[in-house]
Amino acid sequence: VNLNAQEAAKIMEKSVHDLLEKAVIFTLQGDYISCLDTAKEAGKKERMFTKHIESNKLFDQQDNNVTYAVWLTLGVAYQRNSMFEEAISAYTYLLKKKVPSVASAKLRVNMGNIYFVQEKFRLAIKMYRMAIDQIPNDSKEIGHKICCN
């Protein structure tokens, strides 16, 4: 394996993380447009990182958490900017990636919240119920929070 390819991968991954941190800061500041722009840029860099990993066969450096973080940040940014269809698409993409059940439940709650705002109450209830079903039995307090949502 080319050491330069490994070093480049680390640099690329760090640039994605740096952009994600900036997006979170923008969200905390209430600057949702800048958050979305930064999340989109992180998405572009994450795709470049993934292609680099694949083309250089650096699969030991592939981190699905980076992809998850980018798509979650994109989903939240779209949601904050009232771009609900895009947010649903981002969350659906993650659900298709077979994320852990607790993460899947959180995504479904976000989707339920969008449907609620859109007054699609049946879909909202469906998402909330699916979220509850995905919570492990030893995490009942999370299920209770979902019910109160």
C-alpha positions in Angstrom: 0.0 0.0 0.0 1.3 3.4 -0.9 2.1 5.4 2.2 1.3 8.6 0.4 -2.2 7.3 -0.4 -2.7 6.5 3.3 -1.5 10.0 4.3 -3.7 11.6 1.7 -6.7 9.6 3.1 -6.0 10.8 6.6 -5.9 14.4 5.4 -9.1 14.0 3.4 -10.9 12.4 6.4 -9.7 15.3 8.7 -11.0 17.9 6.2 -14.5 16.2 6.3 -14.4 16.2 10.1 -13.4 19.8 10.1 -16.3 20.8 7.9 -18.7 18.8 10.0 -17.6 20.7 13.1 -18.1 24.0 11.3 -21.6 22.9 10.3 -22.4 22.1 13.9 -21.1 25.5 15.0 -23.3 27.2 12.4 -26.3 25.3 13.6 -25.6 26.3 17.2 -25.3 29.9 16.0 -28.7 29.7 14.2 -27.0 30.1 10.8 -28.8 27.3 9.0 -27.9 28.4 5.5 -24.2 28.3 6.2 -24.7 25.0 8.0 -26.3 23.6 4.9 -23.6 24.9 2.6 -20.9 23.5 4.8 -22.7 20.2 5.1 -22.9 20.0 1.3 -19.2 20.7 1.1 -18.5 18.0 3.6 -20.6 15.6 1.5 -18.5 16.4 -1.6 -15.3 15.8 0.4 -16.6 12.6 1.9 -17.4 11.2 -1.6 -13.8 12.1 -2.7 -12.5 10.4 0.4 -14.5 7.3 -0.2 -13.4 7.1 -3.9 -9.8 7.6 -2.8 -10.1 4.7 -0.3 -11.7 2.4 -2.9 -9.3 3.2 -5.7 -6.2 2.7 -3.4 -7.7 -0.4 -1.7 -7.3 1.2 1.7 -10.4 -0.6 3.1 -8.8 -0.7 6.6 -9.1 3.1 6.7 -12.8 3.2 5.5 -14.9 4.6 8.2 -18.7 4.3 7.8 -19.1 6.7 10.7 -17.8 9.5 8.5 -20.5 8.7 5.9 -23.1 8.5 8.7 -22.1 11.8 10.2 -22.1 13.6 6.8 -25.6 12.3 5.8 -27.0 13.0 9.3 -25.6 16.5 9.2 -27.1 17.0 5.8 -30.4 15.7 6.9 -30.5 18.0 9.9 -29.4 21.0 7.8 -32.1 20.4 5.2 -34.6 20.0 8.0 -33.6 23.3 9.6 -33.9 25.0 6.3 -37.4 23.6 5.8 -36.2 21.4 2.9 -38.2 18.5 4.1 -38.1 16.2 1.1 -34.3 16.5 1.0 -34.1 15.8 4.7 -36.3 12.7 4.3 -34.1 11.5 1.4 -31.0 11.9 3.5 -32.5 10.0 6.5 -33.8 7.3 4.2 -30.4 6.9 2.6 -28.9 6.3 6.1 -31.7 3.8 7.0 -30.8 1.8 3.9 -27.2 1.7 5.1 -28.3 -0.6 8.0 -27.4 1.7 10.8 -27.6 0.4 14.4 -31.1 0.3 15.9 -30.7 3.2 18.3 -29.4 5.4 15.4 -32.2 4.1 13.2 -34.8 5.1 15.8 -33.4 8.6 16.0 -33.6 8.9 12.2 -37.2 7.8 12.3 -38.0 10.3 15.0 -36.5 13.1 12.8 -38.6 11.8 9.9 -41.7 11.7 12.2 -41.1 15.3 13.3 -40.9 16.4 9.6 -44.2 14.6 8.8 -45.8 16.2 11.9 -44.8 19.7 10.7 -46.2 18.9 7.3 -49.4 17.7 9.0 -49.0 14.2 7.7 -50.0 12.8 11.0 -50.4 9.2 10.0 -46.9 9.1 8.6 -45.6 10.8 11.7 -47.2 8.3 14.0 -45.9 5.4 11.8 -42.4 6.8 12.1 -42.7 7.2 15.8 -44.0 3.7 16.2 -41.2 2.3 14.1 -38.7 4.2 16.2 -40.1 2.7 19.4 -40.0 -0.8 17.9 -36.3 -0.3 17.2 -35.3 0.6 20.7 -33.8 -2.2 22.7 -35.8 -3.4 25.7 -33.1 -2.1 28.1 -33.5 1.5 26.8 -37.1 2.1 27.8 -36.4 5.7 28.8 -35.7 6.5 25.1 -39.0 4.9 24.1 -40.8 7.0 26.7 -39.2 10.2 25.2 -40.4 9.2 21.7 -43.9 8.6 23.1 -43.9 12.1 24.6 -42.7 13.6 21.3 
